[in-house]
Amino acid sequence: MSGFKCPCCGNVTDIFEKDGGKNLSEETGIPFLGKIPIEPGIVKASEDEKTFVGIAGNSETGKAFMSIIDNIRKNLNEKQ
């Protein structure tokens, strides 16, 4: 997860260490797949047993999920 973007003002608050996942991937040599903004709608989708991308695929967070899926596919294709 990356920062929380306030739905009212758009400011991003980094709740966790900024770029912690990216830095760890560089240290370990594991590919960095991307950042997913903290989004309250993810919890709601989970509670409703729906995929977040299925209900909010065009949102910034939905696009982040899709980008990570594309990166996973790319990494899998490179290993084949």
C-alpha positions in Angstrom: 0.0 0.0 0.0 1.1 3.5 -0.6 -0.2 6.8 0.7 -3.8 7.7 1.5 -5.3 10.3 -0.8 -7.9 12.4 0.9 -11.2 12.3 -1.1 -12.0 15.9 -0.1 -8.8 17.8 -0.8 -6.7 15.4 -2.7 -3.7 15.6 -0.4 -1.7 12.4 0.0 -0.6 11.3 3.5 2.1 8.7 3.6 1.0 6.4 6.4 3.8 3.9 5.8 7.4 4.6 5.0 7.5 6.3 1.6 8.9 4.0 -1.1 9.5 1.3 1.4 8.3 -1.5 -0.9 10.3 -0.1 -3.8 13.5 0.2 -1.7 13.0 -3.4 -0.4 12.6 -4.7 -4.0 15.9 -3.0 -5.0 17.7 -4.4 -2.0 16.5 -8.0 -2.6 16.4 -8.0 -6.4 12.7 -8.8 -6.5 10.8 -6.9 -9.1 8.8 -3.9 -7.8 5.3 -4.4 -9.2 3.8 -1.0 -8.2 1.9 1.1 -5.6 -1.7 0.8 -4.5 -3.2 3.9 -2.9 -5.0 3.2 0.4 -8.6 3.3 -0.6 -11.6 2.8 1.8 -13.6 1.3 -1.1 -11.3 -1.8 -1.1 -12.7 -2.7 2.3 -16.2 -2.2 1.2 -15.7 -4.3 -1.9 -14.2 -7.1 0.2 -17.1 -7.0 2.6 -19.6 -7.2 -0.3 -17.5 -10.1 -1.8 -16.7 -8.2 -4.9 -13.4 -7.3 -6.6 -12.5 -3.6 -6.2 -11.3 -3.5 -9.9 -14.8 -4.9 -10.9 -16.6 -2.0 -9.2 -14.0 0.8 -9.5 -11.7 -0.2 -12.3 -11.5 3.3 -13.7 -10.5 4.9 -10.4 -6.8 5.8 -9.6 -6.6 2.8 -7.3 -8.3 0.5 -9.9 -5.8 1.5 -12.5 -3.0 0.9 -10.0 -4.3 -2.7 -9.5 -4.5 -3.2 -13.2 -0.9 -1.9 -13.7 0.3 -4.4 -11.1 -1.5 -7.2 -12.8 0.1 -6.2 -16.1 3.5 -6.1 -14.4 2.9 -9.6 -13.0 2.0 -10.9 -16.5 5.1 -9.3 -18.0 7.3 -10.8 -15.3 5.8 -14.3 -15.9 6.2 -14.0 -19.7 9.9 -13.0 -19.3 10.5 -16.2 -17.2 8.9 -18.5 -19.8 
